[in-house]
């Protein structure tokens, strides 16, 4: 497992989250000033300097439960609120989109180009905010400094770590199904045509060499793919043509995305349940991880006369309620209850952070739309 994977995972998933929220804000006709504030607040929190410092420290990936908690907090860093069913759908879309992108990366190193595509698009959301643009550019430079000189073997390890994280997640997404890049069982279809990775020759020729390294024979063979040579390599600079389209905004055209559970087998369900089982509340590593990451995440509290609003990732309330009822238990992300107050001395830092998460004067939502996800921290 690579200790350099977490920043790439977080930034790419965060980029996908912003794509989806932007599409839903437009679909629900949220006023432009409110929509911009939501995206700006989330991006400001996401690229907070202290948060980035903690994120870029070498560390292993933690449980899906812990990372999901971070994205719950991030999605609620503004006046927008999501209930449980919408948050579940948002996270499903984020994870399946990134899994598809990592699977289809021509080279392991191209995971970095996918990340740059996400950051390029994020900068497009904040063109009118020089301060936020500067924060994103700082993250760009950190990525170039840390990952620019990594050997190919390290990128292989990073890609393998990402694929292991997404293993056994087979949620069907309507956009992928319509484009025929995902089967009805939730597994992705890998292409056997198109450009080969940069620096790689088109398949069809076998070269044979003698013990002196001299080529002695060539044999051509037929293959069923329709491959072409890559025209140029994507740019790994701060500005440039990434060439690779993976990681760009697939919601830029108004295409609603639905998710469907692909009934896993009993063995697969048990594996999935183990992989996303709630962490031990008193496990030191998990607590330290959440404390460090959330301690660096500044949550902006809505204030003043402007009310908050509820964003729905479903077309109708009935559809949302049905999705919540039909979601398999093994894929349900519940609140993480950490009984840290039993030992205040040992958990001072976590207690301080929990105190900072107290949100007051929030608009109250009707019970029919589900509880505010921010209540998750009230139970700590």
RAQUIDA-V624969 format. One record per helix or strand of 2 or more residues. SS is the DSSP state (H for helix, E for strand). FROM is the first residue (numbers start at 1). LEN is the number of residues. Records with the same first field share a line. If there is no record, write none. Layout:
BEGIN
SS=FROM-LEN ; FROM-LEN
END
This chain:
BEGIN
H=6-22 ; 32-15 ; 49-7 ; 64-12 ; 84-21 ; 108-18 ; 130-18 ; 152-15 ; 174-5 ; 266-10 ; 284-12 ; 317-10 ; 329-3 ; 340-4 ; 348-9 ; 367-3 ; 373-7
E=80-2 ; 172-2 ; 193-3 ; 205-5 ; 215-6 ; 226-3 ; 259-2 ; 309-2
END
